[in-house]
């Protein structure tokens, strides 16, 4: 994420980056030392999308301040 946005890691941490997902479970997190988007916990496709052929999890990344 830091690389894709063209930001240095300390700047990314200072910007108040938040990950917004639908539902109660937070599946993704931002790794503080690398700036990578990672899974926050194990994702069980069978539980989430048992009746759907194409399983998609959407999230939004909010970065405060001007880019």
HTML snippet that shows the backbone in 3Dmol.js (N, CA, C, O; Angstrom):
<script src="https://3Dmol.org/build/3Dmol-min.js"></script>
<div id="view" style="width:600px;height:400px;position:relative"></div>
<script>
const pdb = `
ATOM      1  N   UNK A   1       0.830  -1.178   0.000  1.00  0.00           N
ATOM      2  CA  UNK A   1       0.000   0.000   0.000  1.00  0.00           C
ATOM      3  C   UNK A   1       0.877   1.246   0.000  1.00  0.00           C
ATOM      4  O   UNK A   1       0.640   2.171  -0.777  1.00  0.00           O
ATOM      5  N   UNK A   2       1.881   1.277   0.858  1.00  0.00           N
ATOM      6  CA  UNK A   2       2.765   2.435   0.915  1.00  0.00           C
ATOM      7  C   UNK A   2       3.427   2.667  -0.442  1.00  0.00           C
ATOM      8  O   UNK A   2       3.497   3.800  -0.916  1.00  0.00           O
ATOM      9  N   UNK A   3       3.904   1.609  -1.055  1.00  0.00           N
ATOM     10  CA  UNK A   3       4.556   1.719  -2.358  1.00  0.00           C
ATOM     11  C   UNK A   3       3.568   2.174  -3.423  1.00  0.00           C
ATOM     12  O   UNK A   3       3.893   3.047  -4.228  1.00  0.00           O
ATOM     13  N   UNK A   4       2.365   1.597  -3.442  1.00  0.00           N
ATOM     14  CA  UNK A   4       1.358   1.961  -4.438  1.00  0.00           C
ATOM     15  C   UNK A   4       0.934   3.417  -4.318  1.00  0.00           C
ATOM     16  O   UNK A   4       0.636   4.057  -5.327  1.00  0.00           O
ATOM     17  N   UNK A   5       0.903   3.950  -3.104  1.00  0.00           N
ATOM     18  CA  UNK A   5       0.512   5.341  -2.895  1.00  0.00           C
ATOM     19  C   UNK A   5       1.686   6.298  -3.023  1.00  0.00           C
ATOM     20  O   UNK A   5       1.499   7.515  -3.021  1.00  0.00           O
ATOM     21  N   UNK A   6       2.893   5.759  -3.134  1.00  0.00           N
ATOM     22  CA  UNK A   6       4.077   6.596  -3.253  1.00  0.00           C
ATOM     23  C   UNK A   6       4.418   7.312  -1.958  1.00  0.00           C
ATOM     24  O   UNK A   6       4.934   8.430  -1.982  1.00  0.00           O
ATOM     25  N   UNK A   7       4.134   6.677  -0.828  1.00  0.00           N
ATOM     26  CA  UNK A   7       4.402   7.271   0.482  1.00  0.00           C
ATOM     27  C   UNK A   7       5.462   6.471   1.221  1.00  0.00           C
ATOM     28  O   UNK A   7       5.550   5.252   1.079  1.00  0.00           O
ATOM     29  N   UNK A   8       6.249   7.161   1.998  1.00  0.00           N
ATOM     30  CA  UNK A   8       7.190   6.491   2.880  1.00  0.00           C
ATOM     31  C   UNK A   8       6.418   5.938   4.072  1.00  0.00           C
ATOM     32  O   UNK A   8       5.377   6.478   4.445  1.00  0.00           O
ATOM     33  N   UNK A   9       6.917   4.880   4.661  1.00  0.00           N
ATOM     34  CA  UNK A   9       6.215   4.203   5.744  1.00  0.00           C
ATOM     35  C   UNK A   9       5.866   5.124   6.921  1.00  0.00           C
ATOM     36  O   UNK A   9       4.730   5.067   7.393  1.00  0.00           O
ATOM     37  N   UNK A  10       6.783   5.974   7.423  1.00  0.00           N
ATOM     38  CA  UNK A  10       6.407   6.860   8.534  1.00  0.00           C
ATOM     39  C   UNK A  10       5.265   7.809   8.173  1.00  0.00           C
ATOM     40  O   UNK A  10       4.420   8.113   9.015  1.00  0.00           O
ATOM     41  N   UNK A  11       5.238   8.275   6.928  1.00  0.00           N
ATOM     42  CA  UNK A  11       4.162   9.170   6.483  1.00  0.00           C
ATOM     43  C   UNK A  11       2.841   8.415   6.465  1.00  0.00           C
ATOM     44  O   UNK A  11       1.809   8.955   6.864  1.00  0.00           O
ATOM     45  N   UNK A  12       2.869   7.186   6.010  1.00  0.00           N
ATOM     46  CA  UNK A  12       1.663   6.363   5.952  1.00  0.00           C
ATOM     47  C   UNK A  12       1.101   6.162   7.362  1.00  0.00           C
ATOM     48  O   UNK A  12      -0.113   6.226   7.555  1.00  0.00           O
ATOM     49  N   UNK A  13       1.946   5.926   8.322  1.00  0.00           N
ATOM     50  CA  UNK A  13       1.501   5.717   9.695  1.00  0.00           C
ATOM     51  C   UNK A  13       0.935   6.998  10.301  1.00  0.00           C
ATOM     52  O   UNK A  13       0.004   6.939  11.104  1.00  0.00           O
ATOM     53  N   UNK A  14       1.483   8.148   9.929  1.00  0.00           N
ATOM     54  CA  UNK A  14       1.020   9.429  10.464  1.00  0.00           C
ATOM     55  C   UNK A  14      -0.298   9.888   9.855  1.00  0.00           C
ATOM     56  O   UNK A  14      -0.969  10.751  10.421  1.00  0.00           O
ATOM     57  N   UNK A  15      -0.676   9.335   8.727  1.00  0.00           N
ATOM     58  CA  UNK A  15      -1.874   9.773   8.015  1.00  0.00           C
ATOM     59  C   UNK A  15      -3.162   9.184   8.564  1.00  0.00           C
ATOM     60  O   UNK A  15      -4.235   9.534   8.073  1.00  0.00           O
ATOM     61  N   UNK A  16      -3.110   8.332   9.532  1.00  0.00           N
ATOM     62  CA  UNK A  16      -4.327   7.734  10.083  1.00  0.00           C
ATOM     63  C   UNK A  16      -5.018   6.822   9.088  1.00  0.00           C
ATOM     64  O   UNK A  16      -6.217   6.960   8.846  1.00  0.00           O
ATOM     65  N   UNK A  17      -4.275   5.896   8.513  1.00  0.00           N
ATOM     66  CA  UNK A  17      -4.825   4.974   7.523  1.00  0.00           C
ATOM     67  C   UNK A  17      -5.803   4.013   8.191  1.00  0.00           C
ATOM     68  O   UNK A  17      -5.514   3.433   9.238  1.00  0.00           O
ATOM     69  N   UNK A  18      -6.970   3.858   7.559  1.00  0.00           N
ATOM     70  CA  UNK A  18      -7.991   2.944   8.082  1.00  0.00           C
ATOM     71  C   UNK A  18      -8.471   2.039   6.961  1.00  0.00           C
ATOM     72  O   UNK A  18      -8.522   2.446   5.800  1.00  0.00           O
ATOM     73  N   UNK A  19      -8.818   0.828   7.308  1.00  0.00           N
ATOM     74  CA  UNK A  19      -9.397  -0.112   6.362  1.00  0.00           C
ATOM     75  C   UNK A  19     -10.858  -0.298   6.751  1.00  0.00           C
ATOM     76  O   UNK A  19     -11.178  -0.662   7.882  1.00  0.00           O
ATOM     77  N   UNK A  20     -11.738  -0.039   5.785  1.00  0.00           N
ATOM     78  CA  UNK A  20     -13.174  -0.124   6.020  1.00  0.00           C
ATOM     79  C   UNK A  20     -13.717  -1.337   5.265  1.00  0.00           C
ATOM     80  O   UNK A  20     -13.482  -1.489   4.066  1.00  0.00           O
ATOM     81  N   UNK A  21     -14.443  -2.197   5.979  1.00  0.00           N
ATOM     82  CA  UNK A  21     -15.040  -3.377   5.370  1.00  0.00           C
ATOM     83  C   UNK A  21     -16.503  -3.460   5.767  1.00  0.00           C
ATOM     84  O   UNK A  21     -16.898  -2.990   6.834  1.00  0.00           O
ATOM     85  N   UNK A  22     -17.294  -4.058   4.906  1.00  0.00           N
ATOM     86  CA  UNK A  22     -18.692  -4.308   5.244  1.00  0.00           C
ATOM     87  C   UNK A  22     -18.756  -5.477   6.206  1.00  0.00           C
ATOM     88  O   UNK A  22     -17.947  -6.401   6.130  1.00  0.00           O
ATOM     89  N   UNK A  23     -19.712  -5.434   7.104  1.00  0.00           N
ATOM     90  CA  UNK A  23     -19.854  -6.534   8.053  1.00  0.00           C
ATOM     91  C   UNK A  23     -19.047  -6.295   9.315  1.00  0.00           C
ATOM     92  O   UNK A  23     -18.381  -5.271   9.465  1.00  0.00           O
ATOM     93  N   UNK A  24     -19.119  -7.234  10.191  1.00  0.00           N
ATOM     94  CA  UNK A  24     -18.482  -7.096  11.507  1.00  0.00           C
ATOM     95  C   UNK A  24     -17.059  -7.619  11.549  1.00  0.00           C
ATOM     96  O   UNK A  24     -16.256  -7.177  12.371  1.00  0.00           O
ATOM     97  N   UNK A  25     -16.747  -8.545  10.681  1.00  0.00           N
ATOM     98  CA  UNK A  25     -15.432  -9.172  10.717  1.00  0.00           C
ATOM     99  C   UNK A  25     -14.424  -8.356   9.926  1.00  0.00           C
ATOM    100  O   UNK A  25     -14.684  -7.962   8.789  1.00  0.00           O
ATOM    101  N   UNK A  26     -13.282  -8.107  10.531  1.00  0.00           N
ATOM    102  CA  UNK A  26     -12.191  -7.379   9.878  1.00  0.00           C
ATOM    103  C   UNK A  26     -11.231  -8.412   9.291  1.00  0.00           C
ATOM    104  O   UNK A  26     -10.465  -9.038  10.024  1.00  0.00           O
ATOM    105  N   UNK A  27     -11.274  -8.592   7.959  1.00  0.00           N
ATOM    106  CA  UNK A  27     -10.454  -9.602   7.307  1.00  0.00           C
ATOM    107  C   UNK A  27      -9.072  -9.109   6.918  1.00  0.00           C
ATOM    108  O   UNK A  27      -8.160  -9.915   6.731  1.00  0.00           O
ATOM    109  N   UNK A  28      -8.900  -7.797   6.793  1.00  0.00           N
ATOM    110  CA  UNK A  28      -7.631  -7.255   6.330  1.00  0.00           C
ATOM    111  C   UNK A  28      -7.061  -6.265   7.333  1.00  0.00           C
ATOM    112  O   UNK A  28      -7.789  -5.643   8.106  1.00  0.00           O
ATOM    113  N   UNK A  29      -5.735  -6.135   7.300  1.00  0.00           N
ATOM    114  CA  UNK A  29      -5.034  -5.191   8.166  1.00  0.00           C
ATOM    115  C   UNK A  29      -3.845  -4.632   7.394  1.00  0.00           C
ATOM    116  O   UNK A  29      -3.411  -5.208   6.396  1.00  0.00           O
ATOM    117  N   UNK A  30      -3.335  -3.523   7.860  1.00  0.00           N
ATOM    118  CA  UNK A  30      -2.154  -2.919   7.274  1.00  0.00           C
ATOM    119  C   UNK A  30      -0.971  -3.248   8.172  1.00  0.00           C
ATOM    120  O   UNK A  30      -0.967  -2.880   9.346  1.00  0.00           O
ATOM    121  N   UNK A  31       0.032  -3.936   7.635  1.00  0.00           N
ATOM    122  CA  UNK A  31       1.215  -4.326   8.405  1.00  0.00           C
ATOM    123  C   UNK A  31       2.022  -3.065   8.714  1.00  0.00           C
ATOM    124  O   UNK A  31       2.459  -2.365   7.801  1.00  0.00           O
ATOM    125  N   UNK A  32       2.215  -2.783   9.979  1.00  0.00           N
ATOM    126  CA  UNK A  32       2.851  -1.543  10.411  1.00  0.00           C
ATOM    127  C   UNK A  32       4.300  -1.366   9.990  1.00  0.00           C
ATOM    128  O   UNK A  32       4.737  -0.238   9.763  1.00  0.00           O
ATOM    129  N   UNK A  33       5.049  -2.444   9.881  1.00  0.00           N
ATOM    130  CA  UNK A  33       6.482  -2.329   9.559  1.00  0.00           C
ATOM    131  C   UNK A  33       6.761  -2.336   8.058  1.00  0.00           C
ATOM    132  O   UNK A  33       7.780  -1.806   7.615  1.00  0.00           O
ATOM    133  N   UNK A  34       5.859  -2.936   7.268  1.00  0.00           N
ATOM    134  CA  UNK A  34       6.119  -3.043   5.836  1.00  0.00           C
ATOM    135  C   UNK A  34       5.180  -2.203   4.977  1.00  0.00           C
ATOM    136  O   UNK A  34       5.516  -1.873   3.839  1.00  0.00           O
ATOM    137  N   UNK A  35       4.009  -1.854   5.503  1.00  0.00           N
ATOM    138  CA  UNK A  35       3.022  -1.137   4.718  1.00  0.00           C
ATOM    139  C   UNK A  35       2.234  -2.031   3.788  1.00  0.00           C
ATOM    140  O   UNK A  35       1.526  -1.537   2.910  1.00  0.00           O
ATOM    141  N   UNK A  36       2.341  -3.353   3.964  1.00  0.00           N
ATOM    142  CA  UNK A  36       1.619  -4.309   3.122  1.00  0.00           C
ATOM    143  C   UNK A  36       0.205  -4.524   3.653  1.00  0.00           C
ATOM    144  O   UNK A  36      -0.035  -4.475   4.859  1.00  0.00           O
ATOM    145  N   UNK A  37      -0.723  -4.764   2.730  1.00  0.00           N
ATOM    146  CA  UNK A  37      -2.075  -5.162   3.095  1.00  0.00           C
ATOM    147  C   UNK A  37      -2.043  -6.671   3.316  1.00  0.00           C
ATOM    148  O   UNK A  37      -1.664  -7.419   2.416  1.00  0.00           O
ATOM    149  N   UNK A  38      -2.436  -7.121   4.496  1.00  0.00           N
ATOM    150  CA  UNK A  38      -2.357  -8.537   4.856  1.00  0.00           C
ATOM    151  C   UNK A  38      -3.713  -9.008   5.388  1.00  0.00           C
ATOM    152  O   UNK A  38      -4.567  -8.196   5.744  1.00  0.00           O
ATOM    153  N   UNK A  39      -3.897 -10.314   5.435  1.00  0.00           N
ATOM    154  CA  UNK A  39      -5.106 -10.852   6.048  1.00  0.00           C
ATOM    155  C   UNK A  39      -4.963 -10.781   7.564  1.00  0.00           C
ATOM    156  O   UNK A  39      -3.918 -11.124   8.116  1.00  0.00           O
ATOM    157  N   UNK A  40      -6.010 -10.339   8.220  1.00  0.00           N
ATOM    158  CA  UNK A  40      -5.990 -10.181   9.671  1.00  0.00           C
ATOM    159  C   UNK A  40      -6.241 -11.502  10.386  1.00  0.00           C
ATOM    160  O   UNK A  40      -5.840 -11.687  11.535  1.00  0.00           O
ATOM    161  N   UNK A  41      -6.906 -12.413   9.692  1.00  0.00           N
ATOM    162  CA  UNK A  41      -7.186 -13.726  10.259  1.00  0.00           C
ATOM    163  C   UNK A  41      -7.393 -14.706   9.115  1.00  0.00           C
ATOM    164  O   UNK A  41      -7.420 -14.310   7.950  1.00  0.00           O
ATOM    165  N   UNK A  42      -7.537 -15.954   9.437  1.00  0.00           N
ATOM    166  CA  UNK A  42      -7.768 -16.986   8.424  1.00  0.00           C
ATOM    167  C   UNK A  42      -9.126 -16.750   7.768  1.00  0.00           C
ATOM    168  O   UNK A  42     -10.120 -16.514   8.454  1.00  0.00           O
ATOM    169  N   UNK A  43      -9.165 -16.815   6.430  1.00  0.00           N
ATOM    170  CA  UNK A  43     -10.407 -16.608   5.693  1.00  0.00           C
ATOM    171  C   UNK A  43     -10.898 -17.957   5.184  1.00  0.00           C
ATOM    172  O   UNK A  43     -10.196 -18.648   4.446  1.00  0.00           O
ATOM    173  N   UNK A  44     -12.105 -18.323   5.584  1.00  0.00           N
ATOM    174  CA  UNK A  44     -12.706 -19.592   5.202  1.00  0.00           C
ATOM    175  C   UNK A  44     -13.681 -19.357   4.056  1.00  0.00           C
ATOM    176  O   UNK A  44     -14.803 -18.900   4.278  1.00  0.00           O
ATOM    177  N   UNK A  45     -13.263 -19.667   2.835  1.00  0.00           N
ATOM    178  CA  UNK A  45     -14.087 -19.438   1.652  1.00  0.00           C
ATOM    179  C   UNK A  45     -15.383 -20.223   1.716  1.00  0.00           C
ATOM    180  O   UNK A  45     -16.427 -19.708   1.314  1.00  0.00           O
ATOM    181  N   UNK A  46     -15.349 -21.438   2.202  1.00  0.00           N
ATOM    182  CA  UNK A  46     -16.548 -22.271   2.278  1.00  0.00           C
ATOM    183  C   UNK A  46     -17.599 -21.648   3.198  1.00  0.00           C
ATOM    184  O   UNK A  46     -18.797 -21.761   2.939  1.00  0.00           O
ATOM    185  N   UNK A  47     -17.168 -21.013   4.238  1.00  0.00           N
ATOM    186  CA  UNK A  47     -18.098 -20.379   5.168  1.00  0.00           C
ATOM    187  C   UNK A  47     -18.657 -19.087   4.580  1.00  0.00           C
ATOM    188  O   UNK A  47     -19.845 -18.806   4.735  1.00  0.00           O
ATOM    189  N   UNK A  48     -17.830 -18.307   3.915  1.00  0.00           N
ATOM    190  CA  UNK A  48     -18.249 -17.007   3.389  1.00  0.00           C
ATOM    191  C   UNK A  48     -19.066 -17.098   2.110  1.00  0.00           C
ATOM    192  O   UNK A  48     -20.044 -16.370   1.942  1.00  0.00           O
ATOM    193  N   UNK A  49     -18.672 -17.979   1.220  1.00  0.00           N
ATOM    194  CA  UNK A  49     -19.242 -17.991  -0.133  1.00  0.00           C
ATOM    195  C   UNK A  49     -19.666 -19.387  -0.560  1.00  0.00           C
ATOM    196  O   UNK A  49     -19.386 -19.791  -1.689  1.00  0.00           O
ATOM    197  N   UNK A  50     -20.311 -20.110   0.281  1.00  0.00           N
ATOM    198  CA  UNK A  50     -20.606 -21.509  -0.048  1.00  0.00           C
ATOM    199  C   UNK A  50     -21.526 -21.672  -1.247  1.00  0.00           C
ATOM    200  O   UNK A  50     -21.461 -22.702  -1.918  1.00  0.00           O
ATOM    201  N   UNK A  51     -22.376 -20.705  -1.542  1.00  0.00           N
ATOM    202  CA  UNK A  51     -23.306 -20.828  -2.659  1.00  0.00           C
ATOM    203  C   UNK A  51     -22.920 -19.968  -3.858  1.00  0.00           C
ATOM    204  O   UNK A  51     -23.679 -19.878  -4.822  1.00  0.00           O
ATOM    205  N   UNK A  52     -21.759 -19.341  -3.810  1.00  0.00           N
ATOM    206  CA  UNK A  52     -21.331 -18.423  -4.860  1.00  0.00           C
ATOM    207  C   UNK A  52     -20.059 -18.955  -5.505  1.00  0.00           C
ATOM    208  O   UNK A  52     -19.117 -19.340  -4.811  1.00  0.00           O
ATOM    209  N   UNK A  53     -20.034 -18.977  -6.843  1.00  0.00           N
ATOM    210  CA  UNK A  53     -18.849 -19.469  -7.544  1.00  0.00           C
ATOM    211  C   UNK A  53     -17.669 -18.501  -7.420  1.00  0.00           C
ATOM    212  O   UNK A  53     -16.536 -18.927  -7.194  1.00  0.00           O
ATOM    213  N   UNK A  54     -17.932 -17.212  -7.568  1.00  0.00           N
ATOM    214  CA  UNK A  54     -16.874 -16.205  -7.487  1.00  0.00           C
ATOM    215  C   UNK A  54     -16.968 -15.501  -6.138  1.00  0.00           C
ATOM    216  O   UNK A  54     -17.941 -14.797  -5.867  1.00  0.00           O
ATOM    217  N   UNK A  55     -15.966 -15.691  -5.299  1.00  0.00           N
ATOM    218  CA  UNK A  55     -15.966 -15.142  -3.947  1.00  0.00           C
ATOM    219  C   UNK A  55     -15.100 -13.885  -3.920  1.00  0.00           C
ATOM    220  O   UNK A  55     -13.906 -13.943  -4.215  1.00  0.00           O
ATOM    221  N   UNK A  56     -15.702 -12.746  -3.564  1.00  0.00           N
ATOM    222  CA  UNK A  56     -14.983 -11.470  -3.555  1.00  0.00           C
ATOM    223  C   UNK A  56     -15.178 -10.805  -2.198  1.00  0.00           C
ATOM    224  O   UNK A  56     -16.305 -10.673  -1.721  1.00  0.00           O
ATOM    225  N   UNK A  57     -14.083 -10.390  -1.582  1.00  0.00           N
ATOM    226  CA  UNK A  57     -14.142  -9.601  -0.356  1.00  0.00           C
ATOM    227  C   UNK A  57     -13.673  -8.192  -0.700  1.00  0.00           C
ATOM    228  O   UNK A  57     -12.567  -8.007  -1.207  1.00  0.00           O
ATOM    229  N   UNK A  58     -14.503  -7.216  -0.427  1.00  0.00           N
ATOM    230  CA  UNK A  58     -14.170  -5.831  -0.757  1.00  0.00           C
ATOM    231  C   UNK A  58     -13.833  -5.059   0.513  1.00  0.00           C
ATOM    232  O   UNK A  58     -14.405  -5.288   1.579  1.00  0.00           O
ATOM    233  N   UNK A  59     -12.891  -4.145   0.363  1.00  0.00           N
ATOM    234  CA  UNK A  59     -12.566  -3.247   1.461  1.00  0.00           C
ATOM    235  C   UNK A  59     -12.123  -1.917   0.868  1.00  0.00           C
ATOM    236  O   UNK A  59     -11.723  -1.851  -0.294  1.00  0.00           O
ATOM    237  N   UNK A  60     -12.196  -0.873   1.659  1.00  0.00           N
ATOM    238  CA  UNK A  60     -11.740   0.444   1.255  1.00  0.00           C
ATOM    239  C   UNK A  60     -10.608   0.861   2.178  1.00  0.00           C
ATOM    240  O   UNK A  60     -10.615   0.560   3.372  1.00  0.00           O
ATOM    241  N   UNK A  61      -9.651   1.548   1.613  1.00  0.00           N
ATOM    242  CA  UNK A  61      -8.529   2.075   2.380  1.00  0.00           C
ATOM    243  C   UNK A  61      -8.679   3.579   2.427  1.00  0.00           C
ATOM    244  O   UNK A  61      -8.680   4.238   1.387  1.00  0.00           O
ATOM    245  N   UNK A  62      -8.806   4.131   3.629  1.00  0.00           N
ATOM    246  CA  UNK A  62      -8.975   5.565   3.824  1.00  0.00           C
ATOM    247  C   UNK A  62      -7.651   6.128   4.331  1.00  0.00           C
ATOM    248  O   UNK A  62      -7.107   5.654   5.329  1.00  0.00           O
ATOM    249  N   UNK A  63      -7.129   7.158   3.628  1.00  0.00           N
ATOM    250  CA  UNK A  63      -5.904   7.831   4.036  1.00  0.00           C
ATOM    251  C   UNK A  63      -6.267   9.280   4.287  1.00  0.00           C
ATOM    252  O   UNK A  63      -6.711   9.976   3.374  1.00  0.00           O
ATOM    253  N   UNK A  64      -6.083   9.741   5.510  1.00  0.00           N
ATOM    254  CA  UNK A  64      -6.415  11.116   5.861  1.00  0.00           C
ATOM    255  C   UNK A  64      -5.373  12.087   5.348  1.00  0.00           C
ATOM    256  O   UNK A  64      -4.201  11.735   5.214  1.00  0.00           O
ATOM    257  N   UNK A  65      -5.788  13.290   5.066  1.00  0.00           N
ATOM    258  CA  UNK A  65      -4.867  14.325   4.580  1.00  0.00           C
ATOM    259  C   UNK A  65      -4.802  14.334   3.072  1.00  0.00           C
ATOM    260  O   UNK A  65      -5.355  13.458   2.407  1.00  0.00           O
ATOM    261  N   UNK A  66      -4.128  15.323   2.542  1.00  0.00           N
ATOM    262  CA  UNK A  66      -4.016  15.481   1.095  1.00  0.00           C
ATOM    263  C   UNK A  66      -2.963  14.544   0.524  1.00  0.00           C
ATOM    264  O   UNK A  66      -1.946  14.265   1.160  1.00  0.00           O
ATOM    265  N   UNK A  67      -3.222  14.062  -0.687  1.00  0.00           N
ATOM    266  CA  UNK A  67      -2.277  13.195  -1.386  1.00  0.00           C
ATOM    267  C   UNK A  67      -1.516  13.998  -2.419  1.00  0.00           C
ATOM    268  O   UNK A  67      -0.665  13.452  -3.122  1.00  0.00           O
TER     269      UNK A  67
END
`;
const viewer = $3Dmol.createViewer("view");
viewer.addModel(pdb, "pdb");
viewer.setStyle({}, {cartoon: {color: "spectrum"}});
viewer.zoomTo();
viewer.render();
</script>
